[in-house]
Amino acid sequence: MAIDQKPEWSDPNHPENCSSVVRKGQEQKGQPASIQKNIRFQKRRTSEPSVAELYEGVLNGDRSLLARAITLVESNAEQHFQKAQQLLQKLLSHSSKSVRIGITGVPGAGKSTFIEAFGMYLCDQGCSVAVLAIDPTSSISGGSILGDKTRMEQLSRNPRAFIRPSPTAGKLGGVHRKTREAMLICEAAGFDVILIETVGVGQSEVIIRDMVDFFMLLVLTGAGDELQGMKKGIIELADAILVHKADGANKQKAEQTRKEYSRILHFLQPATKGWSTKAYTCSSITNEGINEIWEVIDSFKKAGEKTGVIEERRKVQSREWLYSMITDQLHYHFFHHPAIMNLLPKLENEVIAGEKTVASAVEMLFSLINLEG
């Protein structure tokens, strides 16, 4: 048995003042080493579900497979493109049954807060809600925070709701180029209402108008949004304007702002034929005005289905989607053409050095591609 000894730094004259002891270790024969060197830990690989598995999972409301289906269509990997298109083709006949609602507004208008309150109200009414929240992608690091699911804590826990944050990937307007595909998948999964939240207000936000039935603009009081909205033309695209945060001491100001927007809307052409765009006040804290907004959207839906406006709008949106995809494919194939990849750096340097005009460089690049082939 090992003998207990006091440490060297202990006082030999007063051993009782030191409670520590040093015990000599003993090595057991045949005992394996506790630490093995040169061991590489690899992440466990999970098999990708097939198109049939994703198809059945989406139709059955499996949230895990729904999320993986959206991840598939958002992927930029070439090997995922054909698989994603096969899945979308199978799901196409199950879509177009949801109410598509676009929500935009200036940063700080409380879009996420409103969506949570509005989504919770819809869930309480028996509706199933899917939220496609678009987060900005950094032009420097290429990363996104994707914090909308955290901000909508209550809604994310509701069994009737599904929240999917997606990066903009640098796409103009803050709308990811795969948002349309994600929307179709959510429709096939049986969601009654699909809410699409964009990054903020600007001229490029018109993109969201081309993929939703009803478009809402959230504004604040005393921020000068009335003039900004007219300058940018965003008001002309809205089917409803919501003066948010109409509670407490701000309630009276919100009502005044609503009246100002109502005067502006009186002189503008409605965004939807046969529909009169109006301004409303609401509060996500007190939930005041939330039910009125849903009544407005429900009236819009019934009127649009009766007149055929919604059906016609979706046909136009499908055509715009087609041309948008053509543009994306042309852009991709142009910059991945071997001859373009070889010549472009040289022409770029010549343009920067002032040795060649931009127009002549572009003409040389396009001369390398046989558009008829």
C-alpha positions as CSV (number, residue, x, y, z in Angstrom):
1,M,0.0,0.0,0.0
2,A,1.3,3.4,-0.9
3,I,2.6,5.6,1.9
4,D,1.1,9.0,2.3
5,Q,3.6,11.8,2.4
6,K,3.3,15.6,2.9
7,P,4.2,17.9,0.0
8,E,7.6,19.4,-0.2
9,W,6.3,22.9,0.4
10,S,4.6,21.9,3.7
11,D,6.1,23.1,7.1
12,P,7.7,20.0,8.7
13,N,7.5,21.6,12.1
14,H,3.7,22.0,11.9
15,P,2.4,19.0,9.7
16,E,-1.0,19.4,11.2
17,N,-1.4,22.7,9.2
18,C,-1.3,20.8,5.9
19,S,-4.2,18.5,5.0
20,S,-2.8,17.6,1.5
21,V,-0.9,14.3,1.0
22,V,1.1,13.0,-1.9
23,R,0.5,9.3,-2.7
24,K,2.8,7.5,-5.1
25,G,1.0,6.1,-8.1
26,Q,1.0,2.4,-9.0
27,E,0.9,1.1,-12.6
28,Q,-1.3,-1.9,-13.3
29,K,0.0,-4.4,-15.8
30,G,-2.1,-4.8,-18.8
31,Q,-4.1,-1.6,-18.1
32,P,-5.0,0.1,-21.4
33,A,-4.0,3.8,-21.8
34,S,-6.8,6.2,-21.0
35,I,-5.9,8.5,-24.0
36,Q,-5.4,7.1,-27.5
37,K,-3.5,9.2,-29.9
38,N,-4.2,9.9,-33.6
39,I,-7.9,9.2,-33.3
40,R,-10.0,11.2,-35.9
41,F,-13.6,11.9,-34.9
42,Q,-15.9,12.1,-37.9
43,K,-19.4,13.5,-38.0
44,R,-22.0,10.8,-38.3
45,R,-23.4,10.7,-41.8
46,T,-27.1,10.6,-42.2
47,S,-28.6,9.2,-45.4
48,E,-30.6,11.6,-47.5
49,P,-34.3,10.8,-47.9
50,S,-35.5,9.8,-51.4
51,V,-37.9,11.9,-53.4
52,A,-40.7,9.4,-52.6
53,E,-39.9,9.7,-48.8
54,L,-39.9,13.5,-49.0
55,Y,-43.1,13.5,-51.0
56,E,-45.0,11.3,-48.5
57,G,-43.5,13.1,-45.5
58,V,-44.6,16.5,-46.8
59,L,-48.2,15.3,-47.6
60,N,-48.4,13.7,-44.2
61,G,-47.3,16.8,-42.4
62,D,-44.0,15.4,-41.1
63,R,-42.2,18.6,-39.9
64,S,-38.7,17.0,-40.1
65,L,-39.2,15.9,-43.7
66,L,-40.8,19.2,-44.6
67,A,-37.8,21.0,-43.3
68,R,-35.5,18.7,-45.3
69,A,-37.5,19.2,-48.4
70,I,-37.1,23.0,-48.2
71,T,-33.4,22.5,-47.5
72,L,-33.2,20.5,-50.7
73,V,-34.8,23.2,-52.9
74,E,-32.7,25.9,-51.3
75,S,-29.5,24.0,-52.0
76,N,-27.2,25.5,-54.7
77,A,-25.5,22.1,-55.2
78,E,-25.9,20.8,-58.8
79,Q,-26.6,17.3,-57.6
80,H,-29.6,18.5,-55.7
81,F,-31.3,20.5,-58.5
82,Q,-32.8,17.6,-60.4
83,K,-34.0,15.9,-57.2
84,A,-35.6,19.1,-56.0
85,Q,-37.4,19.6,-59.4
86,Q,-38.7,16.0,-59.3
87,L,-40.1,16.6,-55.8
88,L,-41.7,20.0,-56.8
89,Q,-43.3,18.3,-59.9
90,K,-44.9,15.7,-57.7
91,L,-46.1,18.2,-55.2
92,L,-47.4,20.7,-57.7
93,S,-50.9,19.3,-57.9
94,H,-51.3,19.6,-54.1
95,S,-50.5,23.3,-53.9
96,S,-52.4,26.6,-54.6
97,K,-54.8,26.1,-51.7
98,S,-53.3,28.4,-49.1
99,V,-53.7,32.2,-48.6
100,R,-50.3,33.8,-49.4
101,I,-49.6,36.9,-47.4
102,G,-46.6,39.1,-47.8
103,I,-45.5,41.3,-44.9
104,T,-42.9,44.1,-45.2
105,G,-42.0,47.3,-43.4
106,V,-39.2,49.4,-42.3
107,P,-36.6,47.9,-39.9
108,G,-37.9,48.4,-36.3
109,A,-41.6,48.3,-37.4
110,G,-42.0,45.1,-35.4
111,K,-42.6,42.6,-38.3
112,S,-41.6,39.6,-36.3
113,T,-43.6,40.7,-33.3
114,F,-46.7,41.2,-35.4
115,I,-46.3,37.9,-37.2
116,E,-46.1,36.1,-33.9
117,A,-49.3,37.8,-32.5
118,F,-51.1,37.4,-35.8
119,G,-49.9,33.8,-36.2
120,M,-51.0,32.9,-32.7
121,Y,-54.4,34.4,-33.4
122,L,-54.8,32.3,-36.6
123,C,-53.8,29.2,-34.8
124,D,-56.4,29.9,-32.1
125,Q,-58.9,30.2,-34.9
126,G,-58.0,26.7,-36.1
127,C,-55.8,27.6,-39.0
128,S,-52.4,26.1,-39.7
129,V,-49.7,28.7,-40.3
130,A,-46.3,28.6,-42.1
131,V,-43.9,31.5,-41.8
132,L,-41.1,32.0,-44.3
133,A,-38.9,34.6,-42.7
134,I,-36.3,36.1,-44.9
135,D,-33.1,37.2,-43.1
136,P,-30.4,39.4,-44.7
137,T,-27.1,37.8,-45.8
138,S,-23.9,39.6,-45.0
139,S,-22.2,40.8,-48.2
140,I,-18.9,40.6,-46.3
141,S,-19.0,37.2,-44.4
142,G,-21.8,35.6,-46.4
143,G,-23.5,34.6,-43.2
144,S,-27.0,35.2,-41.8
145,I,-28.3,35.4,-38.2
146,L,-31.6,33.6,-38.9
147,G,-33.0,34.8,-35.6
148,D,-36.7,35.1,-36.6
149,K,-37.5,31.7,-35.0
150,T,-36.0,32.9,-31.7
151,R,-37.9,36.1,-31.8
152,M,-41.2,34.2,-32.4
153,E,-40.7,31.9,-29.4
154,Q,-44.4,31.3,-28.7
155,L,-45.4,30.7,-32.3
156,S,-42.5,28.3,-32.9
157,R,-43.8,26.1,-30.1
158,N,-47.4,26.0,-31.4
159,P,-48.1,22.7,-33.0
160,R,-50.2,24.4,-35.7
161,A,-47.3,26.6,-36.8
162,F,-44.1,26.1,-38.8
163,I,-41.4,28.7,-39.0
164,R,-38.6,28.5,-41.6
165,P,-35.9,31.3,-41.6
166,S,-34.0,31.5,-44.9
167,P,-31.1,33.7,-45.9
168,T,-31.4,36.2,-48.8
169,A,-28.2,34.9,-50.3
170,G,-27.6,38.4,-51.6
171,K,-30.8,38.3,-53.7
172,L,-32.2,41.8,-54.5
173,G,-35.1,42.7,-52.3
174,G,-34.4,40.4,-49.5
175,V,-36.4,37.5,-51.0
176,H,-34.4,34.3,-51.5
177,R,-34.7,33.0,-55.0
178,K,-36.0,29.7,-53.6
179,T,-38.8,31.2,-51.6
180,R,-41.4,30.4,-54.2
181,E,-40.4,26.7,-54.1
182,A,-40.5,26.7,-50.3
183,M,-44.0,28.2,-50.5
184,L,-45.2,25.5,-52.8
185,I,-43.9,22.8,-50.4
186,C,-45.7,24.4,-47.5
187,E,-48.9,24.6,-49.5
188,A,-48.6,20.9,-50.3
189,A,-48.1,20.2,-46.6
190,G,-51.6,21.6,-46.0
191,F,-51.0,24.9,-44.4
192,D,-54.0,27.3,-44.5
193,V,-52.0,30.5,-44.3
194,I,-48.4,31.2,-45.5
195,L,-46.8,34.4,-44.2
196,I,-43.7,35.7,-46.0
197,E,-41.7,38.3,-44.1
198,T,-39.1,40.3,-45.9
199,V,-36.1,42.3,-44.7
200,G,-37.3,45.8,-45.1
201,V,-38.9,48.5,-47.3
202,G,-37.3,49.6,-50.6
203,Q,-37.8,49.7,-54.3
204,S,-36.7,46.1,-54.6
205,E,-39.4,44.9,-52.2
206,V,-41.7,44.8,-55.2
207,I,-40.4,41.2,-55.7
208,I,-42.6,39.9,-52.9
209,R,-45.7,41.4,-54.7
210,D,-45.0,38.8,-57.4
211,M,-45.5,35.8,-55.2
212,V,-48.3,36.6,-52.8
213,D,-52.1,37.2,-52.9
214,F,-52.3,39.9,-50.2
215,F,-49.5,42.4,-49.4
216,M,-49.3,44.2,-46.1
217,L,-47.1,47.2,-45.2
218,L,-46.2,47.8,-41.6
219,V,-45.4,51.4,-40.7
220,L,-44.5,53.4,-37.5
221,T,-45.8,56.7,-36.2
222,G,-43.7,59.9,-36.6
223,A,-41.0,58.3,-38.8
224,G,-41.8,60.2,-42.0
225,D,-42.8,57.0,-43.7
226,E,-45.7,58.7,-45.5
227,L,-43.4,60.7,-47.7
228,Q,-40.9,57.9,-48.0
229,G,-43.6,55.4,-49.0
230,M,-44.9,57.7,-51.7
231,K,-41.4,58.4,-53.0
232,K,-40.5,54.7,-53.3
233,G,-44.0,53.7,-54.5
234,I,-44.3,50.9,-51.9
235,I,-47.7,52.1,-50.9
236,E,-49.1,51.6,-54.4
237,L,-48.3,47.9,-54.0
238,A,-50.0,47.4,-50.6
239,D,-53.5,45.9,-50.1
240,A,-53.5,47.1,-46.5
241,I,-51.3,49.4,-44.4
242,L,-50.9,48.7,-40.8
243,V,-49.8,51.3,-38.3
244,H,-48.1,49.1,-35.8
245,K,-47.4,49.6,-32.1
246,A,-50.7,51.4,-31.5
247,D,-50.8,51.0,-27.7
248,G,-50.2,53.1,-24.6
249,A,-49.1,56.6,-25.1
250,N,-48.5,55.9,-28.8
251,K,-52.2,55.0,-29.5
252,Q,-53.3,58.5,-30.3
253,K,-50.4,59.1,-32.6
254,A,-51.0,55.9,-34.4
255,E,-54.6,56.9,-35.1
256,Q,-53.4,60.2,-36.5
257,T,-50.9,58.4,-38.7
258,R,-53.7,56.1,-39.9
259,K,-55.7,59.2,-41.0
260,E,-52.7,60.6,-42.9
261,Y,-52.2,57.3,-44.8
262,S,-55.9,57.2,-45.5
263,R,-55.7,60.6,-47.2
264,I,-52.7,59.4,-49.3
265,L,-54.5,56.2,-50.4
266,H,-57.4,58.3,-51.5
267,F,-55.3,59.7,-54.4
268,L,-53.6,56.4,-55.4
269,Q,-54.7,53.6,-57.6
270,P,-55.5,50.4,-55.7
271,A,-53.0,47.6,-55.9
272,T,-55.7,45.1,-56.7
273,K,-58.5,45.6,-59.1
274,G,-61.8,46.0,-57.4
275,W,-60.2,46.3,-53.9
276,S,-59.9,49.5,-51.9
277,T,-56.7,49.7,-49.9
278,K,-57.2,51.1,-46.4
279,A,-55.0,51.9,-43.4
280,Y,-55.5,50.2,-40.0
281,T,-54.0,50.4,-36.5
282,C,-53.0,47.4,-34.5
283,S,-50.9,46.3,-31.5
284,S,-49.1,43.1,-31.0
285,I,-48.9,43.7,-27.2
286,T,-52.6,44.2,-26.6
287,N,-53.7,42.2,-29.7
288,E,-56.1,45.1,-30.5
289,G,-56.9,45.2,-34.2
290,I,-55.4,41.8,-35.0
291,N,-58.8,40.2,-35.5
292,E,-59.9,43.1,-37.8
293,I,-56.9,42.5,-40.0
294,W,-57.8,38.8,-40.5
295,E,-61.4,39.8,-41.3
296,V,-60.0,42.2,-44.0
297,I,-57.8,39.4,-45.5
298,D,-60.7,37.0,-45.4
299,S,-63.0,39.5,-47.2
300,F,-60.2,40.1,-49.8
301,K,-59.9,36.3,-50.4
302,K,-63.6,35.8,-50.8
303,A,-64.0,38.9,-53.1
304,G,-60.9,37.8,-55.1
305,E,-62.1,34.3,-55.6
306,K,-65.5,35.5,-56.7
307,T,-64.1,38.0,-59.3
308,G,-61.2,35.7,-60.4
309,V,-58.6,38.4,-59.4
310,I,-56.6,36.0,-57.3
311,E,-56.5,33.3,-59.9
312,E,-55.5,35.8,-62.6
313,R,-52.8,37.2,-60.3
314,R,-51.3,33.7,-59.7
315,K,-51.2,33.1,-63.5
316,V,-49.2,36.3,-63.9
317,Q,-47.0,35.4,-61.0
318,S,-46.3,32.0,-62.6
319,R,-45.2,33.7,-65.9
320,E,-43.0,36.1,-64.0
321,W,-41.5,33.1,-62.1
322,L,-40.7,31.5,-65.5
323,Y,-38.8,34.5,-66.8
324,S,-37.0,34.9,-63.4
325,M,-35.8,31.3,-63.6
326,I,-34.7,31.8,-67.2
327,T,-32.6,34.8,-66.1
328,D,-31.1,32.9,-63.2
329,Q,-30.2,30.0,-65.6
330,L,-28.7,32.3,-68.2
331,H,-26.6,34.0,-65.5
332,Y,-25.4,30.6,-64.1
333,H,-24.5,29.1,-67.5
334,F,-22.8,32.2,-68.7
335,F,-20.3,32.5,-65.8
336,H,-19.7,28.7,-65.8
337,H,-18.9,28.6,-69.5
338,P,-15.3,27.4,-69.9
339,A,-14.4,30.0,-72.5
340,I,-15.9,32.8,-70.4
341,M,-14.1,31.6,-67.2
342,N,-10.8,31.6,-69.2
343,L,-11.2,35.0,-70.8
344,L,-13.1,37.0,-68.2
345,P,-10.1,37.7,-65.8
346,K,-8.0,39.0,-68.7
347,L,-10.7,41.3,-69.9
348,E,-11.5,42.4,-66.4
349,N,-7.9,43.6,-65.9
350,E,-7.9,45.4,-69.3
351,V,-11.1,47.2,-68.4
352,I,-9.7,48.2,-65.0
353,A,-6.5,49.4,-66.6
354,G,-8.4,51.5,-69.1
355,E,-7.2,49.6,-72.1
356,K,-10.6,48.4,-73.2
357,T,-14.1,49.7,-72.9
358,V,-16.7,47.8,-71.0
359,A,-19.0,47.5,-74.0
360,S,-16.3,46.0,-76.2
361,A,-15.3,43.5,-73.4
362,V,-18.9,42.4,-73.0
363,E,-19.2,42.0,-76.8
364,M,-16.1,39.8,-76.9
365,L,-17.5,37.6,-74.1
366,F,-20.8,37.1,-75.8
367,S,-19.1,36.3,-79.1
368,L,-17.7,33.2,-77.4
369,I,-21.2,31.7,-76.7
370,N,-23.3,30.2,-79.4
371,L,-26.8,31.1,-78.3
372,E,-28.3,29.0,-81.2
373,G,-26.5,25.8,-80.1
